[in-house]
């Protein structure tokens, strides 16, 4: 007679401990709270990046995990399900508070918001960077009453940079009207750009309020310190300031027309003013949502009387993946990619667990939906960050001009991949001949070599690599009017240049507002740089390049004098005739008597744009200790 078996065989004991594989799906479906939670989670997973996208995502995830917490307590009856969902709910709630707090820090007064929308948003400047710009001026908005002066010629020191927010400012020199300044234009961009950080000067014009005006102002030293910490902000300010100068000069040039009704080339007008330069004296939203109203419990949903045993390891690994994804800091660059990756991993583990061990069709189907939504977002994010191969000859242009302004490689490739060619000129060949070549045909950037610009045989300036060849014509002339180049542009070396069809480029830029703004500001800055290079045609190439990158007081004072002289010149045609009599001879480079070098502010030298900030050279007038900083780029 065999002894009774008080213990099951060892193989049966193993089967009792290990979760068995599913042989058939669990009958019935989960309760309404489970499906409501899944709907909230799907809506949350559809959220994008950015402040508002993150706030949307974590708000719905918080609601979803709150519902799953209630469901696990009232229906699922498992301790580990309840604890995991409660932990995920807590993390999402903390993320909502954190994102809302960050959003509160980048929410500004209406006038600052208007300034951002008009001047910075179009260039792709983020709210975070704009917040640093606002913090630099301490959020102060100043007021000028009607007929009060913002600056007086020969008296007011140049120690700040200001933007007009409302009202109108009249600019005069020696009592003669020059031009008006309107909202969202700089009040003192020529003065700001006329000095290096170590130099001091006074206004050469008077700025008087035509009506009650409000403006925002940055102190010169504080703004340079901001530039030293954030190079991207320095490049943006360089762009908008130089473009503002070009706008002011073109507004003065509106009254200078030739006999055919065309504007004079600004470079020609500037060249004729050389004899006049030395004569001018002085130089939360919060997270929305109310209380969650729980639906009435159905009879089949009962409170747990007894908790189930712990789930399979796959269940815990899936929850751990969700937890790791949700705790990733939102300030991390790859935050959204990593979050989507962890959410996809968790969904895959839950699908495996629900199919093999839980036998729950509802859990499996919902996690398939979660996986698909997160995969589409993950694929899109990875696709946006895919490496784009840029042509070797165009890399320098992209790195120098477009990458610092956060133009992505894919967008640059679209810009250069269509209706765009790389052309060559041999030494001595002409790119454009005055009064012969049409301005309607093209716009070009010099990639290699050097070109010379002249007017009726008189040298004006050189064009170097990574600069527009015909930016003044693109900015000041209109298509289909039959206008011709007023200067001759000739290759001094073997040259290569990137050439767009002007008409097709114009249509393309109209379809992309961001790139259109970038082009507009780059061209405005390039025109101002060309005007600076007209100061002394006798400079060597090396000296001219250095001046173009780092203009000093002696070269830039004439920019203010040019504005003043343009406004006070009555007969442009007679002035231009000076060129035939040698009016473009060497200009004076004496320092303005109304300016001197500051003994308290150390110079912030700017090197090549692609270089890391370095200390000033040993022969610099004022030595720096260990300050790595930069001035506005040229």
C-alpha positions, 0 to 999 in steps of 0.5 A: 500500500502506497503512502499518501502524498501530502505534498505535490510533486516538484514539477507541480510546485514549480507550476504553482509558483511560475505564472502559467502561459495563457490558454484562453483570454479572460472573459468580459472586459475591464470597467469604465474607469480603465477605459477612461484612463486609457483614453486619457493616456492616448491623448497625453501620448499625442502631445508634442514638445515645447512648453505647451506640448509638455504641459498638455502631455503631462496633464493628460498622463496625470489624469490617466494614471489617477484613473488607473490608480482608482481602477487598481484599488477598486477593480484590479485588486492587486497591490503592485498595480496600485503602487505602480500607478500611484507612483506614476501619477505622482511623477506626472503631477510633479512634472506638470508643476515643474513645466508650469513653473518654467512656463510662468518664468517665460510669460511676459507683459504685453509690451514685451510679448509684442516685442518678442512676436515682432522682433525675435520670434520670427528669427526662431528665438526661444522663449527661454533665450528671450527671458534672458534678454528681458532679465538683462534689462530687469523687465523695466519699461521707460516712458518719454513724455511728448517733446522730451528728449531721449538724447541730445547731440554732443551731450548724451553719452552712448551707454545703452541700447534701446528699442521703441515699444510705442509712440514715435521719435523724431531724429534731427541733426543741427535742427534739420530733420533726418527721419522718424523712429517707429515702434519695434525699431532701435533708437540708437543702433548706429550709436551702439554699433559705433563703439567697442565695449572699451570706448565711450562717445556721445550722440551726434543727433537729437532724439525727441518724442513726437508723442508719449513714448515707451521703450525698453533699454539695456545697459551697455556693459550688462548686455555685453556680459550677456553676449559673453555668456550666450553667443547665440544671443550675441549673434541675434543682436548683431543681426537685428542691430545691423539690419536696423542700421540698414533700414535707417539708411535706406529710409534716408535714401528714399529721397535720393533718386536718379533721372530714371526714378531709381534709387542710388546705390547706397555705396556710391552715396557713402563714398561721396561723403568722404570729404564730409566725415572729418567736418562733423564734430563729435562722434500660466498660463497655468495647467487647466482642469478641474476636479475629476468627477468619478462616474457612478460605480456599476454593480459589477465594479466592487471594492476589493475584498482580497488582493491578488498575488504579485504580477509577473516580472514583465509587468514590473519591468514595463512599469519601471520603463514608464517610470524611468521615461517620466522622470527624465528632466524636461530640460534635457536636449534629447528628453522627448526622444528618450521619453518616447523610447521608454514609453515604447519599451514599457508598452511592448513589455505590457503587450507581452505580459498581457498576451502570455500571462494576464490573458487580458485582451483589453490591456493588450489592445490598449497597449498596442495603441500606446505603442503605435502613437509613441512610435509615430512620435519617436520616428518623427523626432528621430527623422528630424534629427537625422544627419544631413550631408551638406556639400563640402563647398557649402559647409563654410557658408552654413557654419558661418551664416546659417547654423548660428541662427539655428537653421537646420541642415534639412532646411538649408539643404532645401534652400540650396538644393533647388534653383541654386547652382555653384558657378565660377569666375576666373581672375579678371572676369566681370560678375556685373557691369554698371549700367549693363547687367540686370539686377533681376537675374540672381543673388549670390554668396561668394564661396571662394576667392575675392571680388572688387567693387568699383564705380566708374573706375574708382575702387569702392571695396572688396568682397570676401568669402561668406559674404553676399555679392549683390545684397544692396541690389537685392534689398534696394531694387524691385524685380521686373523694373529693368534696373541695372547695377550701378557698380562693377563687380570683378573677380580679383582671384579665381572665384566660386559663388553660390547663385540663386535665381532671384525670382525663384528664391523670392517665391521660395522664401515667401513659403517659409516665414522663418527662412524669409526673416533670416535672409532679410536680416542677413542681407541687412547686416551684409549691407552694413558690413559693406558700408563699413568696409568703404571707410578706407579703400587703402587698407590692406586685405588683412587689415580690411578683414580685421576691421570687418570683423571688429570695427573700431570707433575711428571706422564706425563714427563715419556711419553716424556721420553718413546718416547725418550727411545723407539727411542734410544733403540737398542735391544728391546728383551734384554730390555724386559728381565728386567721384569724377573729381576724386571724391572717394579719396582717403578719408580721415581716421581721426578719433572723434573729440567727443569720445575716449577710451573707458578706463573702467570697462575692459574691452571685449574683443571679438574674434572669428565667429567660429572661434571660441572666445579667447583673451585679447592679444598682448598688445591690446590697449587694455589687457583682460585677465580671464574674461572670455567674452565678445562684442556684437559680431560683424 
